[in-house]
């Protein structure tokens, strides 16, 4: 059959759209429902690096981590049905973390729909509440238009995930269609009157506090917001798992509003007379379960800056709401005229002192002191090292005792998703191979996506994986002891030898059972010519930096 020279099938049109939008890497688990895309990616292999993962959840997490690191949409391809349901965990993470991402899903053929065909799911219904937008492309002529829209939606306003379903027969249809140009980011700006109002509120405040968080930042915006804080001598807190938005060693930094927040910082939020919230949604974790601010009208003056206009006034009515991107707001804020900030200099200094005091630690039960290990890493690792983690009580040590100094050195899911740390570490090392990447996981967390160490081995991603093993789902056990003391149900774990498991996958493996053994083990991992894993076996009693498991149990029993 003779075809016009410019005819292409749907898979080729789609991959050309990715190339036009500057896609350099995609993560996938292959499936027969999008073979035409895989074939087109073969021809684009010199431009688009295709990373084949071991489970769709891992692939989606890698795409989300890539989106966080680069600010460009992370691209993920999975097959229909089980593949899509596995990948949904990454979509949820991208949504709550405000990360640009596009998930492409192979779908059943168009003439089989609405019959419950093999692995058929209505993805508009499935992902409707998980993504910014869900679309199915039924005509290959509309691929340029709808993929362009997907990129625009993922990147603009509040960044987030988009889901695109691709019927497999549509991908093999041959048509003629013109390509769209690359998608562009539109930057909403604060009005001059809004910046003047912000200046007025700053001039009146005696106990101001700035909180930074959310998505849409870049290195320039981080630098500008630091300059703004310095000129006005503002204390700066980071929202949950956004600690890398402000240098933790800076005299204006006062800590993070996550699960490791010091009680004095939580009180400072309540005591402040002006909150300047830049990028953060002020979610449950950062507000201690919505208790630090009154709903709907906080007693503090509240300036809320957010790229998604739907977030302004959603929970808290702001004194001044500013619909702006982080980049444009930070640039304008950095140019605001300097005010006399001497009246709150003592306030800023006191909050910073509280933060530094919170870096001190008391010994935990057992021969392994996680606080000492994290403090050692904070001193040892280069400023641009990337740390990743999933979810679990082990994260509290990382978030409390590690000091992030540069932008995009922290990858942690603000939706509290277990299994994130390992695939995020792989994506980080593939994205920045010259940087040190340390990936943390608990024993329960690791076994949710630990198979992605095989992906690290396949692509030579020299991540150092650290598995903190206490033989249980520690966070759940902690809550269990607080609510039902002494009644253990469903939280014990029987684990493998993680170092031996790593060696079976081709990694270098180490086991640490006392604090003194960690540093030499870590140095050996740094010197290894392949990915490595350190299993750190900690006492189950060491459940938080502040309290042991027995102390939590006894406290709960005393309240009964």
TAKAWO-V630796 format. One record per backbone hydrogen bond with DSSP energy under -0.5 kcal/mol. NH is the residue of the N-H (numbers start at 0). CO is the residue of the C=O. Records with the same first field share a line. If there is no record, write none. Layout:
BEGIN
NH = CO / CO
END
This chain:
BEGIN
2 = 0
6 = 3
7 = 174
9 = 172
10 = 170
12 = 8
13 = 9
14 = 10
15 = 11
16 = 12
17 = 13
18 = 14
19 = 15
20 = 16
21 = 18
22 = 17
25 = 48
26 = 74
27 = 50
28 = 76
33 = 30
34 = 31
36 = 33
37 = 33
38 = 34
39 = 35
40 = 36
41 = 37
42 = 38
43 = 39
44 = 41
46 = 43
47 = 43
48 = 23 / 46
49 = 47
50 = 25 / 48
51 = 49
52 = 27 / 50
58 = 54
59 = 55
60 = 56
61 = 57
62 = 58
63 = 59
64 = 60
65 = 61
66 = 62
67 = 63
68 = 64
69 = 65
70 = 66
73 = 99
75 = 101
76 = 26
77 = 103
80 = 118
82 = 79
84 = 80
85 = 81
86 = 82
87 = 83
88 = 85
89 = 86
90 = 86
91 = 87
92 = 88
93 = 89
94 = 90
95 = 91
96 = 92
97 = 94
98 = 93
100 = 159
101 = 73
102 = 161
103 = 75 / 101
104 = 163
105 = 77
106 = 165
111 = 108
112 = 109
114 = 111
119 = 116
122 = 120
125 = 121
126 = 122
127 = 123
129 = 126
130 = 126
131 = 160
132 = 160
134 = 162
136 = 164
137 = 135
141 = 138
142 = 139
145 = 141
146 = 142
147 = 143
148 = 144
149 = 145
150 = 146
151 = 147
152 = 148
153 = 149
154 = 150
155 = 151
158 = 156
159 = 153
161 = 100
162 = 132
163 = 102
164 = 134
165 = 104
166 = 136
167 = 106
170 = 166
171 = 168
172 = 168 / 169
174 = 7 / 172
185 = 183
187 = 185
193 = 190
194 = 190
195 = 191
196 = 192
197 = 193
198 = 194
199 = 195
200 = 196
201 = 197
202 = 198
203 = 199
204 = 200
208 = 273
209 = 234
210 = 275
211 = 236
212 = 277
221 = 217
222 = 218
223 = 219
224 = 220
225 = 221
226 = 222
227 = 223
228 = 224
229 = 225
230 = 226
231 = 227
232 = 228 / 229
233 = 228
235 = 251
236 = 209
237 = 254
238 = 211
239 = 256
241 = 238
244 = 241
245 = 242
247 = 403
249 = 246
252 = 249
253 = 235
254 = 235
256 = 237
257 = 255
260 = 257
264 = 261
265 = 261
266 = 262
267 = 263
268 = 264
269 = 265
270 = 266
271 = 267
272 = 206
273 = 206
274 = 300
275 = 208 / 273
276 = 274 / 302
277 = 210 / 275
278 = 276 / 304
286 = 282
287 = 284
288 = 283
289 = 283
290 = 286
291 = 286
297 = 295
300 = 272
302 = 274 / 300
303 = 301 / 319
304 = 276 / 302
305 = 303 / 321
308 = 306
310 = 307
311 = 307 / 308
312 = 310 / 315
313 = 310
316 = 295
317 = 315
318 = 301
319 = 301
321 = 303
322 = 320
323 = 305 / 321
324 = 187
328 = 324
329 = 325
330 = 326
331 = 327
332 = 328
333 = 329
334 = 330 / 331
335 = 332
340 = 338
343 = 340
344 = 341
345 = 341
347 = 343
348 = 344
349 = 345
350 = 346
351 = 347
352 = 348
353 = 349
354 = 350
355 = 351
356 = 352
357 = 353
358 = 355
359 = 356
368 = 366
369 = 367
372 = 368
373 = 369
374 = 370
375 = 371
376 = 372
377 = 373
378 = 374
379 = 375
380 = 376
384 = 381
385 = 435
386 = 384 / 408
387 = 437
388 = 410
389 = 439
394 = 391
395 = 392
396 = 392 / 393
397 = 393
398 = 394
399 = 395
400 = 396
401 = 397
403 = 401
405 = 382
408 = 405
410 = 386
411 = 409
412 = 388
415 = 412
417 = 415
419 = 416
422 = 418
423 = 419
424 = 420
425 = 421
426 = 422
427 = 423
428 = 424
429 = 425
430 = 426
431 = 427
434 = 431
437 = 385
438 = 463
439 = 387 / 437
440 = 465
442 = 467
445 = 441
446 = 442
447 = 444
448 = 444 / 445
449 = 445
451 = 448
452 = 449
453 = 450
455 = 451
456 = 452
457 = 453
458 = 454
459 = 455 / 456
460 = 455
461 = 459
462 = 460
463 = 436
464 = 462 / 531
465 = 438
466 = 464 / 533
467 = 440 / 465
468 = 466 / 535
469 = 467
472 = 490
473 = 471
476 = 472
477 = 473
478 = 474
479 = 475
480 = 476
481 = 477
482 = 478
483 = 479
486 = 483
487 = 485
492 = 470
494 = 492
497 = 495
500 = 496
501 = 497
502 = 498
503 = 499
504 = 500 / 501
505 = 502
506 = 501
507 = 530
509 = 532
511 = 534
514 = 366
516 = 513
517 = 514
518 = 514
519 = 515
520 = 516
521 = 517
522 = 518
523 = 519
524 = 520
525 = 521
526 = 522
527 = 523 / 524
531 = 462
532 = 507
533 = 464
534 = 509 / 532
535 = 466 / 533
536 = 511 / 534
537 = 468 / 535
541 = 538
542 = 540
543 = 546
548 = 540
551 = 547
552 = 548
553 = 549
554 = 550
555 = 551
556 = 552
557 = 553
558 = 554 / 555
559 = 555 / 556
END
